[in-house]
């Protein structure tokens, strides 16, 4: 009878140890998930960005910053027809790449554009385009040294 009690006690102890190990693993996994989400932060904020110099105006209102970045983009260069359209793109580190779709001279057109996100500014990038003038040949060769800096402003201005 004493041997049976010792065997039962040993069995209960082994089962109890296995349950504790499983509980510990679950709690570690639950703790890691919130940390992963909290480290994902974007350097780009929703809102309005504007460039205005010598009768050249660019206004971009970023309305969504998730997997995609979307917004409205209006470009008015001096002595040229103004373009109003939409922007849909992606943020890759500090580079914002996307497609600007707009109406010009009665036709819908689109072209690829790029910005460097630096503080509260979007710096327009320039590079060699394909034969149609709608896409960059190589996004890795885009230069962000232009004088066109869109600065974050109050959207109600």
SVG drawing of the C-alpha trace seen along z (x, -y; Angstrom):
<svg xmlns="http://www.w3.org/2000/svg" viewBox="-11 -84 33 86">
<polyline fill="none" stroke="black" stroke-width="0.4" points="0.0,0.0 2.9,-2.3 4.5,-1.6 1.2,-2.4 1.0,-5.8 4.6,-6.6 4.0,-5.8 0.8,-7.9 2.7,-10.8 5.5,-10.6 3.0,-10.6 1.2,-13.7 4.5,-15.5 5.6,-14.7 2.2,-15.8 2.3,-19.0 5.8,-19.9 4.7,-19.4 1.8,-21.8 4.0,-24.5 6.3,-24.3 3.5,-24.8 2.1,-27.7 5.5,-29.5 5.8,-29.1 2.4,-30.6 3.0,-33.6 6.3,-34.4 4.6,-34.2 1.8,-36.5 4.4,-39.0 6.3,-39.2 3.4,-40.0 2.6,-43.5 6.2,-44.5 6.4,-43.6 3.4,-45.9 4.7,-48.8 8.0,-49.0 6.3,-49.5 6.2,-53.3 6.0,-55.5 8.0,-58.6 5.2,-60.1 2.2,-61.8 -1.3,-62.4 -1.8,-66.0 -1.0,-68.7 2.4,-69.5 3.0,-72.5 5.6,-74.0 5.2,-77.6 7.9,-79.5 7.9,-81.9 4.2,-81.1 5.0,-77.4 2.7,-75.6 2.5,-72.0 0.0,-70.9 -0.3,-67.3 -2.8,-66.2 -1.9,-62.8 -5.2,-61.2 -4.1,-57.6 -0.8,-56.1 -1.1,-52.3 0.2,-49.6 -0.4,-52.2 -0.1,-56.0 -2.9,-57.8 -3.8,-61.4 -4.7,-64.3 -2.0,-66.1 -2.3,-69.4 0.5,-70.8 0.5,-74.3 3.6,-75.5 3.9,-79.0 2.6,-79.5 1.4,-75.9 -2.0,-74.2 -2.6,-73.1 -3.0,-69.4 -5.3,-68.0 -5.2,-64.3 -4.6,-61.5 -1.5,-59.9 -1.2,-56.2 2.1,-54.8 4.2,-53.0 6.6,-54.2 10.0,-52.3 12.1,-53.4 12.4,-57.2 11.4,-57.1 7.8,-57.6 7.2,-56.1 3.9,-56.3 1.8,-57.0 0.2,-60.4 -3.0,-60.1 -4.4,-63.4 -6.3,-65.0 -4.5,-67.2 -5.8,-68.7 -8.9,-66.5 -7.0,-63.2 -6.3,-61.1 -2.5,-60.7 -0.3,-59.2 3.3,-59.3 5.6,-57.9 6.8,-60.3 9.1,-60.0 9.8,-61.9 12.4,-61.7 10.7,-62.1 12.9,-64.3 11.4,-65.6 8.3,-67.6 9.3,-67.9 8.8,-65.9 11.7,-66.5 10.8,-65.7 13.2,-63.3 14.3,-63.4 15.7,-60.7 15.9,-59.3 12.5,-58.3 11.4,-55.6 10.6,-56.5 7.0,-57.4 8.1,-59.7 5.8,-57.9 8.1,-55.7 11.6,-55.9 14.1,-53.7 15.9,-52.9 14.5,-54.1 17.9,-53.5 19.4,-56.4 16.8,-59.0 18.4,-62.2 16.7,-64.0 18.7,-67.2 16.1,-69.4 14.9,-72.7 11.3,-71.4 10.6,-70.8 7.0,-70.4 6.7,-71.5 3.9,-70.3 1.3,-73.0 -2.1,-73.3 -4.7,-71.9 -7.1,-74.8 -4.9,-77.5"/>
</svg>
